[in-house]
């Protein structure tokens, strides 16, 4: 069974940093692309960033470019999102999502990031 | 950026009725359109991939159709457990985008 478990969310002040992690299991993590998608409270879904299986291709939404960094450690079956210069509008549940047989096919349970003073 | 517009925003439906949700893209995206279901306090779940292909384990009452700019998700017949918000998503070009969501309420 595919499992994606996010961690690292919490309360952070504007301008602060946070690193999200996603532990993957139940599939061959090393051969699939991975993504982060977020959802602000009571709002819709927003794609944040994607990384290819070997980290050769990395993409970001304009709203986070230059502030967020996606990475992965295939030896540890883990995905990461380093978030710097956080703003109030970054407050959201962040989902770790796989791309295996379809784009954004399996989703973790999410981790809440709250940016507030 | 490709904008996806769903209609309606909200629908209140009686069980066993047929539900139709549409998603219109601001430019042609071929069949690179996917549908998700999100129940309250849960993460989204993929229902339909590439416009009309059912994802593994999804009940047969969910179906999708369309190509180019106009797409449809159909739930027939609606069951009480289908109360949720439904989103369309395009993977044709970056940035990947989502529709604003359609909330389906059970009468």
Backbone of each chain as ProteinMPNN parsed JSONL, in Angstrom:
{"seq_chain_A": "XXXXXXXXXXXXXXXXXXXXXXXXXXXXXXXXXXXXXXXXXXXXXXXXXXXXXXXXXXXXXXXXXXXXXXXXXXXXXXXXXXXXXXXXXXXXXXXXXXXXXXXXXXXXXXXXXXXXX", "coords_chain_A": {"N_chain_A": [[0.846, -1.195, 0.0], [0.574, 2.156, -0.89], [2.103, 4.731, 0.923], [2.313, 7.99, 2.137], [3.769, 10.152, 4.261], [3.649, 13.136, 5.782], [5.593, 15.567, 7.61], [6.76, 18.073, 9.948], [5.412, 20.471, 9.861], [3.995, 23.481, 11.369], [3.806, 26.323, 13.637], [5.057, 29.403, 12.602], [6.873, 32.471, 12.537], [6.329, 35.379, 10.446], [8.682, 35.714, 7.821], [10.24, 33.729, 8.756], [11.608, 30.315, 8.722], [11.017, 26.939, 7.617], [11.164, 23.385, 7.44], [9.76, 20.921, 5.58], [9.047, 17.425, 5.583], [8.625, 14.309, 3.862], [7.838, 11.036, 4.17], [8.079, 8.204, 2.255], [6.529, 5.118, 1.312], [5.805, 1.728, 0.264], [5.956, 1.748, -2.466], [8.117, 2.01, -5.379], [10.026, 4.374, -4.744], [12.233, 5.621, -5.904], [11.951, 5.829, -8.668], [9.986, 7.556, -9.405], [8.418, 10.752, -10.021], [7.878, 13.475, -7.729], [5.828, 15.651, -5.712], [4.75, 18.784, -4.246], [1.759, 20.062, -3.002], [-0.457, 22.599, -1.983], [-2.998, 23.791, 0.332], [-4.787, 26.413, 1.301], [-6.505, 27.425, 4.301], [-9.883, 26.577, 4.056], [-9.87, 26.997, 1.342], [-9.075, 26.394, -2.199], [-7.034, 24.041, -4.111], [-3.512, 24.322, -4.652], [-0.808, 23.962, -6.738], [2.59, 23.58, -5.82], [5.359, 22.721, -6.123], [7.558, 20.567, -8.023], [9.535, 17.598, -8.513], [11.736, 15.611, -10.373], [12.442, 12.056, -10.731], [15.235, 11.612, -10.466], [16.049, 14.001, -9.581], [16.74, 15.706, -11.578], [15.073, 17.453, -12.903], [13.366, 20.245, -11.815], [10.692, 22.16, -10.638], [8.85, 25.155, -9.908], [6.06, 26.938, -8.506], [5.263, 30.306, -9.343], [4.651, 31.786, -7.111], [6.204, 30.859, -5.047], [8.773, 30.684, -5.908], [12.238, 31.094, -5.555], [12.073, 31.273, -2.835], [11.298, 28.838, -1.75], [12.615, 25.488, -1.628], [12.731, 22.446, -3.207], [13.591, 19.056, -2.6], [15.025, 15.729, -2.639], [15.774, 12.552, -1.148], [16.733, 9.731, -2.307], [17.832, 7.452, -1.194], [16.779, 7.399, 1.281], [14.105, 7.319, 0.802], [12.648, 9.726, 0.818], [11.103, 12.957, 0.668], [11.499, 16.483, 0.5], [10.747, 19.869, 1.572], [12.096, 22.882, 1.726], [11.35, 25.823, 3.244], [11.672, 29.196, 3.091], [11.755, 32.668, 4.167], [9.039, 33.029, 4.914], [5.587, 33.857, 4.466], [2.425, 35.311, 5.449], [0.529, 34.471, 3.629], [1.419, 31.989, 2.918], [0.376, 30.228, 4.634], [-1.094, 27.15, 5.061], [-2.303, 23.793, 4.437], [0.059, 21.446, 3.607], [0.579, 19.142, 1.124], [2.149, 16.098, 0.313], [2.693, 14.562, -2.733], [2.485, 11.933, -5.075], [3.643, 11.12, -8.421], [2.854, 8.701, -10.309], [1.352, 6.522, -12.005], [-0.29, 8.385, -12.947], [-0.658, 11.963, -13.131], [-0.137, 13.557, -10.024], [-1.191, 11.428, -8.298], [-1.304, 9.89, -5.811], [-1.867, 10.93, -2.491], [-0.54, 12.359, 0.517], [-1.486, 12.75, 4.016], [-1.195, 15.327, 4.743], [0.347, 18.303, 6.155], [0.104, 20.949, 8.445], [0.977, 24.283, 7.981], [1.434, 27.245, 9.611], [1.7, 30.644, 9.335], [2.328, 33.244, 11.265], [2.411, 36.089, 13.414]], "CA_chain_A": [[0.0, 0.0, 0.0], [1.316, 3.425, -0.961], [1.946, 5.624, 2.073], [3.079, 9.231, 2.124], [3.542, 10.733, 5.573], [4.319, 14.427, 5.919], [5.896, 16.058, 8.948], [7.537, 19.305, 9.95], [4.584, 21.671, 9.889], [3.889, 24.139, 12.667], [3.626, 27.775, 13.673], [6.3, 30.128, 12.374], [6.654, 33.906, 12.35], [6.651, 35.891, 9.1], [10.11, 35.828, 7.588], [10.916, 32.55, 9.276], [11.844, 29.161, 7.864], [10.49, 25.643, 8.052], [11.478, 22.323, 6.491], [8.807, 19.826, 5.564], [9.541, 16.132, 5.124], [7.62, 13.336, 3.458], [8.368, 9.679, 4.139], [7.323, 7.402, 1.298], [6.667, 3.671, 1.406], [4.817, 0.96, -0.479], [6.203, 1.819, -3.91], [9.524, 2.238, -5.707], [10.146, 5.836, -4.676], [13.358, 6.147, -6.69], [11.701, 5.962, -10.1], [8.829, 8.407, -9.677], [8.414, 12.147, -9.657], [7.145, 13.811, -6.513], [5.293, 17.015, -5.756], [4.079, 19.408, -3.104], [0.555, 20.826, -3.314], [-0.943, 23.174, -0.73], [-4.395, 24.206, 0.4], [-5.039, 27.383, 2.361], [-7.73, 27.09, 5.05], [-11.149, 26.861, 3.395], [-9.657, 27.368, -0.062], [-8.819, 25.319, -3.142], [-5.715, 23.422, -4.202], [-2.497, 25.072, -5.39], [0.457, 23.269, -6.969], [3.715, 24.341, -5.285], [6.66, 22.367, -6.667], [7.717, 19.194, -8.479], [10.904, 17.147, -8.704], [11.784, 14.349, -11.093], [12.955, 10.926, -9.948], [16.674, 11.745, -10.2], [16.263, 15.415, -9.221], [17.266, 16.446, -12.742], [14.111, 18.482, -13.27], [12.706, 20.834, -10.655], [9.817, 23.25, -11.044], [8.193, 25.86, -8.813], [5.061, 27.955, -8.784], [5.839, 31.651, -9.221], [4.378, 32.317, -5.774], [7.198, 30.374, -4.072], [10.079, 30.647, -6.537], [13.241, 31.9, -4.869], [11.912, 31.158, -1.378], [11.153, 27.423, -1.398], [13.496, 24.559, -2.337], [12.327, 21.046, -3.134], [14.698, 18.113, -2.746], [14.672, 14.362, -2.273], [16.859, 11.632, -0.819], [16.219, 8.425, -2.741], [18.328, 6.41, -0.29], [15.909, 7.411, 2.459], [12.705, 7.368, 0.35], [12.109, 10.929, 1.44], [10.95, 14.205, -0.081], [11.615, 17.618, 1.405], [10.462, 21.214, 1.085], [12.678, 23.924, 2.561], [10.58, 27.041, 3.039], [12.297, 30.37, 3.695], [11.055, 33.956, 3.984], [7.616, 32.675, 4.914], [4.613, 34.951, 4.515], [1.11, 34.908, 5.943], [-0.192, 33.796, 2.548], [1.913, 30.617, 2.79], [-0.381, 29.407, 5.575], [-1.837, 26.136, 4.314], [-1.94, 22.39, 4.584], [0.966, 21.056, 2.527], [0.457, 17.732, 0.796], [3.151, 15.388, -0.477], [1.892, 13.855, -3.739], [3.296, 11.191, -6.049], [3.242, 11.027, -9.825], [3.248, 7.352, -10.724], [0.657, 6.204, -13.261], [-1.015, 9.589, -13.375], [-0.176, 13.134, -12.418], [-0.709, 13.779, -8.695], [-2.112, 10.312, -8.096], [-1.497, 9.509, -4.415], [-1.668, 12.085, -1.62], [-0.394, 12.153, 1.943], [-2.558, 13.322, 4.836], [-0.946, 16.758, 4.839], [0.874, 18.908, 7.372], [-0.336, 22.331, 8.493], [1.942, 25.347, 8.213], [0.774, 28.503, 9.961], [2.643, 31.76, 9.403], [1.652, 34.296, 12.013], [3.211, 36.688, 14.498]], "C_chain_A": [[0.882, 1.246, 0.0], [1.029, 4.254, 0.285], [2.884, 6.818, 1.916], [2.753, 9.959, 3.421], [4.368, 11.999, 5.716], [4.574, 14.753, 7.385], [6.638, 17.381, 8.811], [6.725, 20.587, 9.961], [4.548, 22.274, 11.285], [3.674, 25.627, 12.509], [4.984, 28.46, 13.522], [5.973, 31.595, 12.133], [6.961, 34.319, 10.901], [8.147, 36.138, 8.969], [10.895, 34.617, 8.046], [11.039, 31.43, 8.269], [11.269, 27.898, 8.486], [10.899, 24.621, 7.007], [10.472, 21.198, 6.645], [9.482, 18.562, 5.044], [8.363, 15.249, 4.743], [8.296, 11.975, 3.364], [7.477, 8.815, 3.266], [7.575, 5.912, 1.519], [5.595, 3.005, 0.557], [4.947, 1.039, -1.983], [7.683, 2.132, -4.132], [9.757, 3.737, -5.864], [11.152, 6.37, -5.698], [13.034, 6.393, -8.153], [10.554, 6.912, -10.432], [9.053, 9.86, -9.28], [7.559, 12.393, -8.427], [6.805, 15.295, -6.522], [4.853, 17.488, -4.376], [2.911, 20.233, -3.637], [0.03, 21.37, -1.996], [-2.394, 23.62, -0.84], [-4.56, 25.144, 1.584], [-6.355, 27.05, 3.05], [-8.994, 27.524, 4.316], [-11.055, 27.194, 1.923], [-9.376, 26.148, -0.935], [-7.367, 24.858, -3.124], [-4.773, 24.26, -5.066], [-1.229, 24.227, -5.508], [1.607, 24.17, -6.534], [5.022, 24.02, -6.019], [6.682, 20.898, -7.067], [9.187, 18.881, -8.676], [10.869, 15.797, -9.401], [12.479, 13.284, -10.249], [14.43, 11.073, -9.566], [17.065, 13.168, -9.819], [16.802, 16.251, -10.379], [16.367, 17.611, -13.146], [13.36, 18.944, -12.038], [11.907, 22.044, -11.132], [9.136, 23.851, -9.814], [7.077, 26.744, -9.345], [5.714, 29.318, -8.588], [5.709, 32.186, -7.804], [5.424, 31.898, -4.739], [8.625, 30.389, -4.635], [11.041, 31.605, -5.842], [13.159, 31.831, -3.357], [11.865, 29.699, -0.926], [12.142, 26.598, -2.228], [13.011, 23.137, -2.12], [13.561, 20.178, -3.309], [14.207, 16.727, -2.348], [15.935, 13.589, -1.961], [16.342, 10.239, -1.157], [16.698, 7.279, -1.855], [17.442, 6.296, 0.947], [14.427, 7.425, 2.094], [11.995, 8.592, 0.92], [12.129, 12.126, 0.498], [10.964, 15.344, 0.931], [11.134, 18.907, 0.727], [11.029, 22.195, 2.11], [11.97, 25.235, 2.236], [11.224, 28.194, 3.81], [11.462, 31.609, 3.428], [9.543, 33.756, 3.947], [6.735, 33.894, 5.124], [3.28, 34.418, 5.032], [0.355, 34.1, 4.873], [0.34, 32.393, 2.247], [1.206, 29.679, 3.765], [-1.284, 28.449, 4.816], [-1.503, 24.749, 4.839], [-1.101, 22.03, 3.364], [0.894, 19.543, 2.346], [1.663, 17.261, -0.027], [2.377, 14.48, -1.437], [2.805, 13.166, -4.745], [2.766, 11.379, -7.46], [3.737, 9.679, -10.316], [2.574, 7.006, -12.045], [-0.163, 7.369, -13.76], [-0.442, 10.772, -12.612], [-0.874, 13.273, -11.079], [-1.674, 12.653, -8.318], [-2.333, 9.921, -6.643], [-1.051, 10.64, -3.489], [-1.437, 11.648, -0.181], [-1.543, 12.818, 2.689], [-2.377, 14.823, 5.053], [-0.358, 17.181, 6.176], [0.587, 20.4, 7.323], [0.818, 23.271, 8.81], [1.168, 26.635, 8.469], [1.829, 29.583, 10.119], [1.93, 32.935, 10.042], [2.56, 34.822, 13.109], [2.479, 36.554, 15.832]], "O_chain_A": [[1.815, 1.363, 0.794], [-0.126, 4.456, 0.66], [4.068, 6.676, 1.609], [1.605, 10.337, 3.657], [5.598, 11.964, 5.765], [3.869, 14.282, 8.278], [7.081, 17.762, 7.728], [7.288, 21.677, 10.061], [5.005, 21.668, 12.254], [3.401, 26.129, 11.419], [5.938, 28.133, 14.229], [4.918, 31.921, 11.589], [7.762, 33.675, 10.223], [8.791, 36.686, 9.864], [12.085, 34.495, 7.756], [10.632, 31.564, 7.115], [11.067, 27.804, 9.696], [10.976, 24.941, 5.821], [10.351, 20.599, 7.713], [10.364, 18.615, 4.187], [7.25, 15.423, 5.239], [9.219, 11.786, 2.571], [6.274, 8.706, 3.502], [8.682, 5.498, 1.865], [4.605, 3.632, 0.179], [4.137, 0.461, -2.707], [8.405, 2.474, -3.196], [9.693, 4.286, -6.964], [10.95, 7.434, -6.284], [13.778, 7.107, -8.826], [10.186, 7.062, -11.597], [9.78, 10.157, -8.332], [6.643, 11.63, -8.121], [7.412, 16.086, -7.243], [4.619, 16.69, -3.469], [3.054, 20.997, -4.592], [0.068, 20.669, -0.985], [-2.939, 23.799, -1.929], [-4.482, 24.718, 2.736], [-7.235, 26.448, 2.434], [-9.156, 28.701, 3.992], [-12.035, 27.622, 1.314], [-9.434, 25.011, -0.466], [-6.584, 25.23, -2.25], [-5.181, 24.832, -6.077], [-0.648, 23.824, -4.5], [1.616, 25.366, -6.828], [5.714, 24.926, -6.483], [5.93, 20.085, -6.53], [9.991, 19.767, -8.968], [10.06, 14.936, -9.054], [13.032, 13.577, -9.189], [14.825, 10.698, -8.462], [18.247, 13.503, -9.743], [17.264, 17.374, -10.178], [16.837, 18.624, -13.664], [12.787, 18.136, -11.307], [12.39, 22.848, -11.93], [8.881, 23.166, -8.823], [7.132, 27.234, -10.473], [6.615, 29.466, -7.763], [6.558, 32.951, -7.344], [5.522, 32.508, -3.675], [9.58, 30.131, -3.901], [10.713, 32.761, -5.577], [14.073, 32.279, -2.665], [12.341, 29.368, 0.16], [12.467, 26.946, -3.363], [12.893, 22.678, -0.984], [14.468, 20.518, -4.07], [13.118, 16.572, -1.795], [17.02, 13.917, -2.44], [15.599, 9.641, -0.379], [16.037, 6.243, -1.774], [17.364, 5.242, 1.577], [13.577, 7.531, 2.978], [10.882, 8.497, 1.436], [13.021, 12.288, -0.334], [10.506, 15.195, 2.064], [11.115, 19.023, -0.499], [10.509, 22.321, 3.219], [11.988, 25.696, 1.095], [11.306, 28.161, 5.038], [10.576, 31.605, 2.574], [8.861, 34.256, 3.053], [7.081, 34.826, 5.851], [3.048, 33.209, 5.044], [-0.37, 33.158, 5.195], [-0.224, 31.685, 1.414], [1.417, 28.467, 3.724], [-2.132, 28.869, 4.03], [-0.543, 24.564, 5.587], [-1.502, 22.281, 2.228], [1.116, 18.774, 3.281], [2.122, 17.949, -0.939], [1.509, 13.719, -1.011], [3.784, 13.752, -5.208], [1.61, 11.746, -7.67], [4.899, 9.534, -10.693], [3.175, 7.184, -13.104], [-0.676, 7.34, -14.879], [0.187, 10.6, -11.568], [-2.093, 13.121, -11.006], [-2.848, 12.907, -8.048], [-3.471, 9.641, -6.267], [0.012, 11.23, -3.682], [-2.052, 10.693, 0.293], [-2.455, 13.377, 2.08], [-3.3, 15.507, 5.496], [-0.538, 16.511, 7.193], [0.796, 21.046, 6.296], [1.543, 23.076, 9.786], [0.354, 27.059, 7.649], [2.742, 29.457, 10.935], [1.043, 33.543, 9.444], [3.377, 34.086, 13.663], [2.988, 36.995, 16.863]]}, "seq_chain_B": "XXXXXXXXXXXXXXXXXXXXXXXXXXXXXXXXXXXXXXXXXXXXXXXXXXXXXXXXXXXXXXXXXXXXXXXXXXXXXXXXXXXXXXXXXXXXXXXXXXXXXXXXXXX", "coords_chain_B": {"N_chain_B": [[-0.644, 30.945, -18.021], [-2.838, 28.245, -17.52], [-6.228, 28.5, -17.028], [-8.702, 26.923, -15.155], [-12.131, 26.502, -15.096], [-14.752, 25.617, -13.136], [-18.132, 24.391, -13.114], [-21.306, 23.621, -11.618], [-20.582, 25.874, -8.797], [-21.627, 24.897, -6.495], [-23.761, 22.232, -5.56], [-26.792, 20.745, -4.69], [-28.035, 17.647, -4.125], [-30.235, 14.844, -4.503], [-29.922, 11.529, -3.226], [-29.242, 8.873, -5.557], [-29.78, 10.349, -7.76], [-28.469, 11.815, -10.825], [-25.336, 13.362, -11.178], [-23.676, 16.057, -12.666], [-20.695, 17.599, -13.375], [-18.904, 20.264, -14.714], [-15.858, 21.238, -16.346], [-14.004, 23.76, -17.639], [-11.348, 24.646, -19.726], [-9.001, 27.308, -20.234], [-7.494, 27.195, -22.502], [-6.69, 24.791, -25.068], [-6.117, 21.556, -23.744], [-5.79, 19.002, -24.508], [-6.114, 15.725, -23.464], [-5.265, 15.964, -20.908], [-6.423, 16.068, -18.239], [-7.637, 15.768, -14.987], [-9.594, 14.377, -12.314], [-10.545, 14.949, -8.929], [-11.62, 13.934, -5.664], [-12.506, 15.39, -2.637], [-13.169, 14.863, 0.617], [-14.547, 16.284, 3.659], [-11.994, 17.319, 5.876], [-10.183, 15.486, 4.884], [-7.568, 14.279, 2.68], [-7.215, 15.005, -0.835], [-8.465, 12.691, -3.323], [-7.656, 10.819, -6.167], [-9.858, 10.378, -8.82], [-10.504, 10.18, -11.598], [-8.35, 9.874, -14.325], [-6.585, 11.475, -16.998], [-8.835, 12.499, -18.391], [-10.842, 10.482, -18.926], [-10.218, 8.017, -17.85], [-10.674, 5.654, -15.389], [-9.431, 5.666, -12.076], [-7.591, 3.299, -10.123], [-9.634, 1.255, -8.093], [-11.728, 3.003, -7.869], [-15.215, 3.565, -7.654], [-17.583, 2.441, -10.152], [-19.59, 4.227, -10.71], [-18.573, 6.705, -11.044], [-17.536, 8.686, -13.704], [-15.742, 10.064, -16.499], [-15.461, 12.498, -19.128], [-14.63, 14.12, -22.274], [-12.457, 16.454, -24.036], [-9.793, 18.581, -25.164], [-10.976, 21.581, -24.478], [-13.245, 21.305, -22.914], [-14.706, 19.485, -20.335], [-16.176, 16.802, -18.432], [-17.361, 15.535, -15.363], [-19.142, 12.82, -14.198], [-21.419, 11.555, -11.874], [-23.184, 8.784, -11.26], [-25.354, 6.414, -10.161], [-25.804, 9.0, -7.655], [-24.473, 8.563, -4.399], [-24.904, 8.65, -0.817], [-22.426, 8.796, 0.422], [-20.908, 10.228, -1.317], [-20.827, 12.892, -0.85], [-18.939, 15.73, -1.026], [-16.142, 17.827, -2.05], [-15.299, 18.467, -5.361], [-12.603, 18.536, -7.601], [-11.098, 19.656, -10.626], [-8.069, 19.201, -12.54], [-5.265, 20.263, -14.417], [-2.619, 18.854, -16.304], [-1.279, 19.603, -18.507], [0.413, 21.782, -19.051], [2.955, 23.64, -17.326], [2.427, 26.43, -15.112], [1.0, 23.764, -13.229], [-2.487, 23.594, -12.738], [-5.588, 24.004, -10.886], [-9.162, 23.594, -10.88], [-11.678, 25.679, -9.277], [-13.201, 24.203, -7.604], [-16.073, 22.163, -6.852], [-18.714, 21.908, -4.754], [-20.538, 19.235, -3.567], [-23.526, 18.557, -2.147], [-25.57, 16.444, -0.157], [-29.001, 16.047, -0.307]], "CA_chain_B": [[-1.213, 29.967, -17.094], [-4.141, 27.729, -17.946], [-7.271, 28.661, -16.011], [-9.787, 25.934, -15.197], [-13.351, 27.028, -14.487], [-15.741, 24.561, -12.895], [-19.509, 24.769, -12.839], [-21.523, 24.786, -10.762], [-19.748, 25.943, -7.594], [-22.318, 24.145, -5.449], [-24.897, 21.469, -6.045], [-27.474, 19.957, -3.682], [-28.605, 16.569, -4.924], [-30.857, 13.716, -3.806], [-29.306, 10.233, -3.576], [-29.692, 8.14, -6.744], [-29.816, 11.25, -8.913], [-27.248, 11.934, -11.615], [-24.636, 14.627, -10.972], [-22.75, 16.411, -13.736], [-19.835, 18.746, -13.073], [-18.117, 20.578, -15.896], [-14.592, 21.935, -16.172], [-13.611, 24.374, -18.909], [-9.981, 25.159, -19.733], [-8.841, 28.554, -20.973], [-6.926, 26.818, -23.791], [-6.76, 23.344, -25.245], [-5.19, 20.768, -22.939], [-5.875, 17.617, -24.942], [-6.8, 14.902, -22.459], [-4.475, 16.065, -19.674], [-7.341, 16.597, -17.246], [-7.848, 14.766, -13.955], [-10.627, 14.736, -11.353], [-10.285, 14.542, -7.558], [-12.663, 14.07, -4.66], [-11.989, 15.703, -1.305], [-14.169, 14.897, 1.689], [-14.12, 17.168, 4.756], [-10.868, 16.903, 6.723], [-9.4, 14.431, 4.248], [-6.786, 14.707, 1.525], [-7.87, 14.684, -2.121], [-8.258, 11.365, -3.897], [-7.809, 10.796, -7.612], [-10.979, 9.58, -9.316], [-10.413, 10.003, -13.045], [-7.114, 10.408, -14.92], [-6.586, 11.696, -18.447], [-10.186, 12.839, -18.835], [-11.881, 9.443, -18.934], [-9.73, 6.732, -17.334], [-10.927, 5.492, -13.959], [-8.279, 5.296, -11.253], [-7.761, 2.024, -9.445], [-10.464, 1.193, -6.904], [-12.817, 4.005, -7.881], [-16.491, 2.956, -8.068], [-17.933, 2.647, -11.559], [-20.564, 5.309, -10.876], [-17.817, 7.891, -11.423], [-17.012, 8.617, -15.062], [-15.305, 11.338, -17.036], [-15.444, 12.611, -20.583], [-14.203, 15.406, -22.804], [-11.095, 16.671, -24.532], [-9.618, 19.955, -25.629], [-11.239, 22.593, -23.455], [-14.469, 21.03, -22.16], [-14.648, 18.193, -19.668], [-17.308, 16.527, -17.563], [-17.358, 14.44, -14.389], [-20.499, 12.371, -13.939], [-21.641, 10.592, -10.789], [-24.499, 8.236, -11.538], [-26.177, 7.299, -9.335], [-25.16, 9.593, -6.489], [-24.687, 7.915, -3.115], [-24.716, 9.577, 0.305], [-20.989, 8.911, 0.726], [-20.26, 11.051, -2.34], [-20.795, 14.294, -0.412], [-17.525, 16.107, -1.09], [-15.798, 18.836, -3.039], [-14.639, 17.855, -6.515], [-11.693, 19.435, -8.294], [-10.397, 19.232, -11.843], [-6.654, 19.586, -12.525], [-4.638, 20.046, -15.716], [-1.189, 18.586, -16.298], [-0.81, 19.849, -19.87], [1.549, 22.692, -19.026], [3.249, 24.316, -16.062], [2.158, 25.795, -13.81], [-0.205, 22.948, -13.128], [-3.554, 24.359, -12.091], [-6.799, 23.319, -10.463], [-10.396, 24.353, -10.848], [-11.963, 26.249, -7.96], [-13.913, 23.201, -6.805], [-17.536, 22.07, -6.852], [-19.16, 21.211, -3.545], [-21.757, 18.446, -3.746], [-24.216, 18.291, -0.877], [-26.648, 15.462, -0.26], [-30.251, 16.555, 0.27]], "C_chain_B": [[-2.595, 29.54, -17.572], [-5.133, 27.822, -16.781], [-8.351, 27.611, -16.237], [-10.989, 26.494, -14.443], [-14.382, 25.919, -14.367], [-17.131, 25.157, -12.736], [-20.344, 23.524, -12.57], [-20.515, 24.83, -9.62], [-20.32, 25.053, -6.494], [-23.515, 23.425, -6.052], [-25.469, 20.649, -4.894], [-28.318, 18.911, -4.4], [-29.166, 15.46, -4.039], [-30.131, 12.434, -4.192], [-30.031, 9.563, -4.741], [-29.876, 9.045, -7.957], [-28.472, 11.225, -9.632], [-26.652, 13.318, -11.393], [-23.672, 14.847, -12.13], [-22.012, 17.676, -13.354], [-18.988, 19.002, -14.312], [-16.865, 21.374, -15.521], [-14.179, 22.462, -17.546], [-12.222, 24.976, -18.777], [-9.876, 26.391, -20.624], [-8.134, 28.359, -22.315], [-6.899, 25.304, -23.879], [-5.692, 22.607, -24.439], [-5.236, 19.289, -23.346], [-6.704, 16.813, -23.966], [-6.096, 14.963, -21.11], [-5.278, 16.684, -18.533], [-7.7, 15.479, -16.283], [-8.873, 15.289, -12.95], [-10.306, 14.141, -9.978], [-11.528, 14.759, -6.7], [-12.002, 14.383, -3.338], [-13.146, 15.793, -0.322], [-13.643, 15.769, 2.819], [-13.037, 16.531, 5.607], [-10.1, 15.708, 6.181], [-8.572, 15.019, 3.114], [-7.521, 14.335, 0.244], [-7.529, 13.267, -2.58], [-8.529, 11.423, -5.396], [-8.954, 9.866, -8.0], [-10.783, 9.178, -10.777], [-9.11, 10.621, -13.527], [-7.265, 10.491, -16.428], [-8.005, 11.687, -19.011], [-11.22, 11.742, -18.649], [-11.452, 8.106, -18.353], [-9.965, 6.654, -15.824], [-9.655, 5.086, -13.234], [-8.617, 4.023, -10.492], [-8.635, 2.138, -8.197], [-11.622, 2.172, -6.869], [-14.113, 3.351, -8.368], [-16.893, 3.344, -9.486], [-18.965, 3.748, -11.779], [-19.889, 6.637, -11.212], [-17.282, 7.709, -12.85], [-16.65, 10.011, -15.54], [-15.308, 11.319, -18.546], [-14.919, 13.983, -20.978], [-12.786, 15.398, -23.329], [-11.003, 18.104, -25.038], [-9.819, 20.968, -24.516], [-12.436, 22.278, -22.566], [-14.507, 19.6, -21.647], [-15.817, 18.05, -18.697], [-16.992, 15.372, -16.631], [-18.811, 14.098, -14.101], [-20.492, 11.38, -12.789], [-23.055, 10.074, -10.971], [-24.572, 6.749, -11.197], [-25.407, 7.836, -8.143], [-25.488, 8.788, -5.232], [-24.352, 8.912, -1.998], [-23.234, 9.812, 0.601], [-20.241, 9.778, -0.273], [-20.281, 12.54, -2.0], [-19.342, 14.719, -0.258], [-17.376, 17.324, -1.998], [-14.971, 18.161, -4.131], [-13.83, 18.908, -7.259], [-11.221, 18.812, -9.613], [-8.987, 19.816, -11.798], [-6.067, 19.305, -13.899], [-3.142, 19.843, -15.549], [-0.598, 18.797, -17.695], [0.424, 20.749, -19.889], [1.707, 23.335, -17.662], [2.903, 25.802, -16.173], [0.898, 24.94, -13.845], [-1.254, 23.706, -12.329], [-4.751, 23.482, -11.781], [-8.006, 24.215, -10.704], [-10.68, 24.801, -9.424], [-12.717, 25.296, -7.048], [-15.425, 23.299, -6.952], [-17.951, 21.269, -5.631], [-20.483, 20.52, -3.83], [-22.312, 18.094, -2.379], [-25.338, 17.303, -1.127], [-27.895, 16.033, 0.406], [-30.8, 15.575, 1.306]], "O_chain_B": [[-3.412, 30.368, -17.975], [-4.894, 27.29, -15.697], [-8.847, 27.432, -17.349], [-10.872, 26.909, -13.29], [-14.827, 25.354, -15.366], [-17.285, 26.29, -12.278], [-20.136, 22.489, -13.202], [-19.686, 23.93, -9.487], [-19.58, 24.522, -5.665], [-24.192, 23.945, -6.939], [-24.735, 19.944, -4.202], [-29.204, 19.246, -5.185], [-28.637, 15.177, -2.965], [-29.76, 12.26, -5.353], [-31.248, 9.669, -4.89], [-30.105, 8.557, -9.064], [-27.482, 10.694, -9.129], [-27.364, 14.323, -11.417], [-22.942, 13.938, -12.525], [-22.625, 18.698, -13.046], [-18.422, 18.074, -14.89], [-16.832, 22.082, -14.515], [-14.024, 21.694, -18.495], [-11.946, 25.722, -17.838], [-10.569, 26.505, -21.634], [-8.165, 29.246, -23.169], [-7.068, 24.616, -22.873], [-4.519, 22.981, -24.449], [-4.77, 18.426, -22.603], [-7.847, 17.16, -23.67], [-6.312, 14.099, -20.259], [-4.873, 17.684, -17.939], [-8.03, 14.371, -16.706], [-9.003, 16.498, -12.759], [-9.859, 12.999, -9.867], [-12.358, 15.628, -6.966], [-11.041, 13.719, -2.95], [-13.992, 16.682, -0.416], [-12.435, 15.977, 2.934], [-13.137, 15.372, 6.008], [-9.44, 14.996, 6.938], [-8.844, 16.124, 2.644], [-8.363, 13.437, 0.251], [-6.467, 12.727, -2.273], [-9.519, 12.009, -5.833], [-9.01, 8.716, -7.564], [-10.882, 8.005, -11.139], [-8.795, 11.76, -13.182], [-7.97, 9.696, -17.049], [-8.32, 10.973, -19.964], [-12.353, 12.022, -18.258], [-12.232, 7.154, -18.359], [-9.495, 7.512, -15.077], [-8.89, 4.256, -13.727], [-9.785, 3.716, -10.253], [-8.412, 3.002, -7.349], [-12.414, 2.163, -5.927], [-14.109, 2.657, -9.385], [-16.581, 4.438, -9.957], [-19.192, 4.162, -12.916], [-20.556, 7.587, -11.62], [-16.653, 6.697, -13.158], [-17.181, 11.008, -15.053], [-15.175, 10.266, -19.17], [-14.781, 14.881, -20.148], [-12.019, 14.463, -23.098], [-12.017, 18.75, -25.304], [-8.922, 21.186, -23.701], [-12.619, 22.939, -21.545], [-14.362, 18.641, -22.404], [-16.369, 19.036, -18.209], [-16.429, 14.359, -17.046], [-19.615, 14.979, -13.796], [-19.658, 10.477, -12.74], [-24.018, 10.831, -10.852], [-23.938, 5.923, -11.854], [-24.464, 7.201, -7.672], [-26.631, 8.383, -5.024], [-23.62, 9.88, -2.205], [-22.843, 10.913, 0.989], [-19.052, 10.038, -0.091], [-19.802, 13.359, -2.783], [-18.599, 14.144, 0.538], [-18.333, 17.785, -2.621], [-14.059, 17.384, -3.847], [-14.301, 20.017, -7.512], [-10.981, 17.608, -9.699], [-8.737, 20.803, -11.106], [-6.323, 18.254, -14.487], [-2.481, 20.54, -14.78], [0.45, 18.242, -18.025], [1.363, 20.511, -20.648], [0.735, 23.547, -16.937], [3.076, 26.381, -17.245], [-0.125, 25.33, -14.407], [-0.931, 24.383, -11.353], [-4.912, 22.388, -12.321], [-7.889, 25.44, -10.729], [-10.018, 24.368, -8.48], [-12.857, 25.555, -5.852], [-15.978, 24.381, -7.152], [-17.59, 20.101, -5.487], [-21.436, 21.153, -4.283], [-21.665, 17.431, -1.569], [-25.978, 17.323, -2.179], [-27.843, 16.454, 1.562], [-31.847, 15.829, 1.901]]}, "name": "protein", "num_of_chains": 2, "seq": "XXXXXXXXXXXXXXXXXXXXXXXXXXXXXXXXXXXXXXXXXXXXXXXXXXXXXXXXXXXXXXXXXXXXXXXXXXXXXXXXXXXXXXXXXXXXXXXXXXXXXXXXXXXXXXXXXXXXXXXXXXXXXXXXXXXXXXXXXXXXXXXXXXXXXXXXXXXXXXXXXXXXXXXXXXXXXXXXXXXXXXXXXXXXXXXXXXXXXXXXXXXXXXXXXXXXXXXXXXXXXXXX"}
